[in-house]
Amino acid sequence: MELYEVMRTTFAAREYTGETLSDEVLYEILENARFAPSGGNRQGNHVIVVRENETRIALVKLLEPAAKRYHAQVKAGESPWNTISPTKVTSEDIKNAQAPARLMEPYKTASLLLVVTVDLRVVASTDQHLDRVGIISGASIYPFAWNILLAARHAGFGGTITTLAAAEEPHVQKLLNIPSECAVSAVLPLGKPVKQLTKLKRLSVEEITTCEQFDGTQFTKP
């Protein structure tokens, strides 16, 4: 499949047919995804392939509180897990919320789960002293996670980057024997999509690009 087509048709697949994603295909996906960049090319990424149902059930159980908070905030009209606008959702609201099936089912129905971690000892977190949540460390792991999804699309499979596990990181680390210095960056359910989307809705280049300043003139097509 041509590169631009893969880039324009790789979507967040959450419903799967149940078709097996073989170790052979998975190896090819990871074989190509590993060429993603990382800070200083230090390659602190590590992948855990989870197929066993018992582990999936345990993982889903751990992620329910984070999913409930997500749902409670959406119901309250908030942007879930936002660090700029303080939440008005209470612990009682979260306790009484339902974990959305849309968030939880992919962990159960995907052919497999990939738990992606990054070794924080090799990450240059240049924004660590800023008065905001850190995001720079992600530059050393999310290109790899996205490469996995691009390679999966190329192979006829699909998935999505989920990050609920980060909210329950200590428990997930214990479940999967992940060292404390390795951050749980994402869980990627992978499988054969029930249907393949080919027309994705995204903002135009003009809507996301300006010249010289954040509030500068729009960059437009020549």
C-alpha positions in Angstrom: 0.0 0.0 0.0 1.3 3.5 -0.9 2.6 5.5 2.0 0.2 8.5 1.8 -2.8 6.1 1.5 -1.7 4.4 4.7 -1.3 7.8 6.5 -4.7 9.0 5.3 -6.6 5.8 6.2 -5.1 4.6 9.5 -8.0 5.2 12.0 -8.8 4.3 15.6 -10.1 0.8 15.1 -12.0 -0.5 18.2 -14.2 -3.2 16.7 -12.7 -6.4 15.4 -13.8 -9.5 13.6 -12.0 -12.0 15.8 -9.6 -13.0 13.1 -6.2 -14.1 14.5 -3.2 -11.8 14.1 -0.4 -14.3 13.7 3.0 -14.0 15.3 4.5 -13.9 11.8 2.4 -10.8 10.9 3.0 -9.2 14.3 6.8 -9.7 13.9 6.7 -8.0 10.5 4.7 -5.1 12.0 7.3 -4.7 14.8 10.2 -5.3 12.5 9.2 -2.2 10.5 7.8 -0.1 13.4 11.1 -0.2 15.3 12.7 2.3 12.9 10.7 5.1 14.6 12.9 7.9 16.0 13.6 8.5 19.6 15.5 11.1 21.6 19.3 10.6 20.9 18.3 7.4 19.2 18.4 5.8 22.7 15.5 3.5 21.9 14.0 3.1 25.4 10.9 1.4 24.0 9.8 -2.1 25.1 6.7 -4.0 24.0 4.7 -6.7 25.9 2.5 -8.9 23.7 -0.6 -9.9 25.7 -2.7 -12.7 24.3 -3.9 -14.6 27.4 -7.5 -13.9 28.4 -6.7 -14.0 32.1 -4.2 -11.2 31.8 -6.7 -9.1 29.7 -9.4 -9.5 32.3 -7.0 -8.4 35.1 -6.0 -5.4 33.0 -9.6 -4.4 32.3 -10.3 -4.6 36.0 -7.4 -2.3 36.7 -8.4 0.3 34.1 -12.1 0.6 35.1 -11.5 3.5 37.6 -9.8 5.6 34.9 -12.5 4.8 32.4 -15.2 5.7 34.9 -13.5 9.1 35.5 -13.4 9.6 31.7 -17.2 8.9 31.4 -18.1 11.1 34.4 -16.2 14.0 33.0 -17.7 13.6 29.5 -21.2 13.5 31.2 -20.3 16.7 33.0 -19.4 18.4 29.8 -15.7 18.4 30.5 -12.7 17.4 28.5 -11.5 14.2 30.3 -8.2 14.3 32.1 -7.6 17.9 31.1 -4.8 19.6 33.1 -5.8 23.2 32.3 -9.5 23.3 33.4 -10.0 21.9 36.9 -12.6 19.2 37.1 -15.9 19.6 39.0 -16.5 15.9 39.0 -16.4 14.3 42.5 -15.1 11.0 43.6 -18.7 9.9 44.2 -19.5 10.9 40.6 -16.7 8.7 39.4 -17.6 5.8 41.6 -21.2 5.8 40.3 -20.2 6.2 36.6 -20.1 3.3 34.2 -16.9 2.3 32.4 -17.9 2.9 28.7 -18.0 -0.3 26.6 -16.4 1.7 23.8 -13.3 2.1 25.9 -13.2 -1.4 27.5 -14.4 -3.8 24.9 -11.3 -3.4 22.6 -9.1 -4.9 25.3 -11.4 -8.0 25.3 -12.1 -8.5 21.6 -8.8 -7.6 19.9 -6.6 -10.4 18.6 -3.9 -9.2 21.0 -2.8 -6.3 23.1 0.5 -4.5 22.9 1.6 -2.8 26.1 4.2 -0.1 25.1 6.6 1.2 27.7 9.6 3.6 27.6 12.6 3.6 29.9 12.7 7.0 31.6 16.4 6.7 32.2 17.2 7.4 28.6 14.6 10.1 27.9 15.5 13.8 27.7 12.5 15.4 29.4 13.5 19.0 28.5 10.1 20.4 29.8 10.5 18.9 33.3 10.9 22.3 35.0 8.0 24.0 33.2 4.8 24.8 35.2 2.7 22.4 33.2 2.3 18.7 32.6 5.3 17.2 30.8 4.8 16.0 27.2 8.3 16.0 25.6 9.1 12.5 26.9 6.3 11.2 24.6 8.4 12.2 21.6 10.6 9.2 22.3 7.8 6.6 22.4 4.7 7.7 20.5 6.3 7.8 17.0 7.0 4.1 17.6 3.4 3.4 18.8 2.1 5.2 15.7 4.4 3.3 13.4 2.9 0.1 14.8 -0.6 1.3 13.8 0.7 2.3 10.3 2.3 -1.0 9.8 -0.8 -2.8 11.1 -2.9 -0.9 8.6 -0.5 -1.9 5.8 -1.0 -5.5 6.8 -4.8 -5.2 6.8 -5.2 -4.9 10.6 -5.9 -2.0 12.9 -6.0 -0.8 16.4 -5.8 2.4 18.5 -3.5 4.1 21.0 -5.1 3.9 24.5 -3.6 5.6 27.6 -5.9 4.7 30.5 -3.2 2.4 31.7 -1.0 5.4 32.6 -3.6 6.5 35.2 -3.1 3.1 36.9 0.6 2.7 36.2 1.7 1.2 39.5 -0.9 -1.5 39.3 -0.2 -2.2 35.7 3.6 -2.4 36.4 2.9 -5.0 39.1 0.6 -7.0 36.9 3.1 -7.3 34.1 6.3 -7.1 36.0 7.3 -3.8 34.5 10.3 -2.1 36.2 9.4 1.2 38.0 11.7 3.2 35.8 9.7 2.2 32.7 6.6 4.3 32.0 3.5 2.6 30.8 2.9 4.8 27.7 0.1 3.0 25.9 -1.9 -0.2 25.4 -2.6 -0.9 21.7 -5.4 -3.4 21.0 -4.8 -4.9 17.5 -7.1 -6.9 15.3 -8.9 -7.2 12.0 -11.3 -4.2 11.8 -15.0 -5.0 11.3 -15.0 -2.2 8.7 -12.1 -0.2 7.2 -12.7 3.6 7.2 -11.1 5.3 4.2 -12.4 8.9 4.6 -11.2 10.4 7.9 -12.3 13.8 9.2 -9.4 16.1 10.0 -8.8 19.8 10.1 -7.4 21.3 7.0 -3.8 22.5 6.6 -5.0 26.1 6.7 -6.8 25.5 10.0 -3.7 24.2 11.8 -0.8 26.1 10.2 0.3 29.7 10.4 3.3 31.6 9.2 5.9 33.1 11.6 3.7 33.5 14.6 1.0 31.4 16.4 -1.5 34.0 15.4 0.1 34.7 12.0 -1.4 34.4 8.6 -2.7 31.1 7.4 -0.3 28.9 5.4 -2.2 28.1 2.3 -1.8 25.8 -0.7 0.5 27.5 -3.4 
